[in-house]
Amino acid sequence: MACTDNAWATDVGRISVAVGPSGDERVDVRIFWGKAGSAKQGEETVPHPLICHTVDTAAVAELLFDRLLSSTCRTELSAAFDPLGGPANTWVGLLCGLHDLGKLSPAFQALRADVAAKFLPPQAAMQADRLSRIRVGGRRTDTFHGLLTAYHLRRLLSSWGAKPETVRTLAQALGGHHGSFFSDEALRNVESAVVDHGGDRWARWAEELFCRTAELLGLLDPRTVAWSEVTIGTGGAVTLAGLTTVSDWIASGSIHKATHAGSSVELTEYLRTARGRARDQVVDRLGWSGWMPPDDVSFDHLFGQQPRPLQRAVEQLMATKTRPGILIVEAPTGEGKTRLALQSTVGLVHRLRLAGFFIAMPTRATSNQMFDEVDPLVAGIDPALSVKLLHGTAAEHLADRRAQAARIEPVTPEDVGIDDPAGGQEQGAREWFTKLRALLAPLAVGTIDRVLQGGIRSPWAPVPLVGLSNRVLVIDEVHGYQVYMSTILDRILWWMGRLGVPVILLSATLPRVRREELLRHWYAGARRSRPNEVELSLPELHYPHAVWLDGQGVPEVAQAAASSTNVGRRVGLVQVADQELTGWVLAQAAGGRGVAVVHNLVRRVDHTVELLEKAVSALPPGARPRIVSLTGQLPAAVRAQVEQELRELFGPEGTRAPAGGYVVVGTQVLEQSLDLDFDAMASDVAPVDSLIQRAGRLHRFRQADPGSPPTLALVGVTEKVSGPVWPAYTTHIYQDVVLLRTWALLRERRELRMPDEVPELVDAVYSDPDGIAYPSGWEARWQLAQAKLEKAQNDDRKNAAGRFLPPPTHPRALMELTAHPRFTGQTRKPDGRGPRSA
C-alpha cells in the first residue's frame, strides 16, 4: 500500500485533514512547521515545513554517506539496512532526516501557536494553543522534541516488528541529535506525556510523515519491509548518530527565512531543490568533493627529490596496503619523518579512496610548521583544495596568505538545538561547530588537543569520531605525551580501529612498552575486542624502523640505515653549574656560533636572559652575541617574529649566526616546536627522551665533524651521597624517578652516540628500569620516587578514565558516549609550567 493515497492528497489552505476509504484520518504533512523563526509584528511568517527539513537533512546525509564515513562504517550500515531493500545510503538518509520527527507534536508546534492555528486542524491547533498559554512567562514543563523523536520512532519501529535492541539504538541515535542520549527512565516517562506527544492521533500523523518521506526518496513502504532483520552494532550506531547531527547542522545552515518553502510547496520538486542545495553545501562550500590524489603518489613525484633510506623502505612497505591499519614510525630527528608520513598518507588516501587526513601536532608552532609543509603539497596536487589549520591562534598565522580561506567556515549551524519559541540557536552547537570544525574538514592540520577532545565524554561525542572516520589520522611526537594524555589517546586509537580509521604515529624516542600499547589498542578496535585479549607478537626491531599492523594481526616491519646526516653522530656531554652557565654560553657563542639554552620554567628563562644581557653589555660591540628569548607566554606576534628569525638563521636553509654569535634562551618549545640546527646547547635536567629530542637540534642539518662534535651541557644538578639534587620546581614538571633513572645513565657519560643508543637509553628509563645501576646511597630516594611514580600514574589513569569515552566493546557504548559529560578543554594534565598554548 502506498504511504499517501491520492484520494487523501489535499492543498494546504483548503482542507488539511481527510478521511480515507477505511475511515482513517489522514493529514497533509506539509502543514506541520519545522522552522519558522521568531514572530515579528507586521511580518507574515512563511514556515519551513517539517517534511522539507526532513528532506533537506536526508539529502545531505545521502551525500555524506560516501564522503564522510569510512569504508568500515559504510559496510556496517549497509549490512544493517540491506534487509529493507533499496540503497543503504538512502535508508540512512531517511533515518537521519527523521531526527526531528518529534517536532510533529503539540509540544513543539505550540512554540509558534500562531503558525499552528493557521495551518493545523482545529483540534490540533487548540492543543497547541493550550500549551502555548501554559508557557506564558517562559516556563517550560513539556518534553523537548529530541525525546519525542525517540518516542515516535520506538512506537513505529516496534509496531513494524523491529527487535527491541534495534528500536532502542535507532531511537537514541536519532533522538539524541542535540548532544545527549536519554536514560531509560526518560524514555519510559515520555510514554505518559500525552499532552506533549499528542497520543494516537499525532502518532498516526508522524507515521504519515515517515512514510511520505520514504516514498519521496523512492524507498519501499516502511510498514512492509523486514525491520525484524535489522541489527545495528556499536560502530553503525555511533556512525548513524554522528552523521545525523552533522547532516542536521549542514542542512540547517542552508535554510533561513528567505528560503522557507512554505506549506504549499510541491514536494517532488522540492526534493530536487534540496538535493541541489545539499551538493552546494557539502561539495562546493565544505569541500567534501571526494578528493583523489594523482595515480603517481611516489616520494619522488610528490617532493621532487630522492627519498632517504627509511623513507624509501616505508614507501615500499605501504605501496600495497589496501586495508586500514596503524603505522608507527620511529626515527631520529632530522630523518624526514614528516615527509615520510605525508607520502604514506597520500598513498593511503589514494588506495583506500579516503576523503583526506587530519594531522595532529603537539603545539601550535609545530602545527604551523606542518601546515606550511602540507599546504603547498596539496596545492600542487589540486590548487582548488583547501587545508584547514585548527588551533587557537591559527588566524594570525594564516593572515594575508593563500590559506586565508582556511580561516573561514562557509557553513554554520542555524536554528538547530533548543526548543525555543523564537526559534533560537543552540549555543553549544554553534561553539562546538566553531571549535572543532576541522575535525569535519577533509584536509586539516591542528594540535593534538583537538583529537584528544574527541576522546572525552561530551555532548555530540559521536561527531568527532565520525568526522575522523574517512581520513588518515597522523599524530606526531607520540612519545612526548603525559600518562593522562596517553590514556585518552589509547582510547581514541581503540575507537579508530573499531571505525576502520588508518593511523600514522611518529616518534623519535618511543619506549618499547609504549609502542606495544599503541599497536594493541588500535588492533583491539579492529578485532572488536579488548586490548588485553588480543595476541600480538612483534619481531626484533632495529632503529630506525616502521611497523605496520592491520586487522589481520600480522605486523610488517620496514627497517633501514639512518641517513648520512644521522649516521655516527656524536654529541659531547658536559656538566655545568648554574653559576657557570653565563660564561659557558658566551664562550660557545664566540666566533659566530649559534647556542640554545633550554630551561624547564619561564621564570628561569627570564633570569638567564637577564644575566646574559648584563654580561654582554660589558663586551666590545663587535663581540656581542644577539640574545633572544622564546617561550609559550610571549605575545603571538612577538613569538612569530622570533620564530621567523630563528628559521632564517638556523633552519634547513639558514644563513647561520651573525659574526658576534647568537643565543636563544627558551622553554620546551625549543625541544618540540621548531626545526632548527644549533652549534651548542645547555639544558636543564629532563627525562632522557626529552634530552635526546633537544640534542637532536644540534647539527640537525649538517654532518658533524667527528673530531669536534657539538656539545650538550646539562645544567642545574648538584651531586650528593643520597642522590642528585635539582631545583625544587623540576619535580613539579617531571617525575623524580624518571630524572633519577636518566641521571644514573648519563652522569658519567661524556658523549651520546646517536642514533645507535637512542632505543637502549629510552627503554632503560621507561621499559627496563630494574636494569639501571645506580650509586650506593640512592636506595631510599630511588624507592620513594618509584612509589610516587606508580601512584601518580594510577591517579592520572583514573583521572583520565573518568573523562574518556567508553570502550567500543561496551554493550551500551552509544548511550555512554554522552553520559556524565566532562569539560573537553582539559586534554593535558596541569604541571608546574603554568598554562601552555595548544
Secondary structure, DSSP 8 states (H G I E B T S, - for coil): --SS-GGG---TTT-SEEE-TTS-EEE-GGGSEEE-----TT-----EEHHHHHHHHHHHHHHHHHHHS-HHHHHHHHHHHGGG-S-HHHHHHHHHHGGGGGGSSHHHHGGGHHHHHHHS-HHHHHHHHHHHHHTTTS---S--HHHHHHHHHHHHHHHTT--HHHHHHHHHHHHTTTS----HHHHHHHHT-HHHH-HHHHHHHHHHHHHHHHHHTT---GGGS-GGG----HHHHHHHHHHHHHHHHHHHHT--GGG---TT--HHHHHHHHHHHHHIIIIIIT--S-----S---HHHHHSS---HHHHHHHHHHTT--S-EEEEEE--TTS-HHHHHHHHHHHHHHHHT--EEEEEESSHHHHHHHHHHHHHHHHHH-TT---EEESTTHHHHHTTSGGGGGG--S----S-SS--TT----HHHHHHHHHSGGGGSSEEEEEHHHHHHTTB--TTTHHHHHHTTTEEEEE--GGG--HHHHHHHHHHHHHHHHHT--EEEEESS--HHHHHHHHHHHHHHHTTS-GGGS--------SSEEEEEETT---EEEE----TTTTTEEEEEEEE-GGGHHHHHHHHHTTT-EEEEE-SSHHHHHHHHHHHHHHHHTS-GGG--EEEEE-TTS-HHHHHHHHHHHHHHHSTT-----TT-EEEEESTHHHHT----BSEEEEE---HHHHHHHHTTBSSSS---TTS--EEEEES-B--TT--B--TTHHHHS-HHHHHHHHHHHTT-SEEEETTTHHHHHHHHHT-GGG----TT-HHHHHHHHHHHHHHHHHHHHHHHTTB---TTSTTHHHHTTSS---TT--S---TT-----
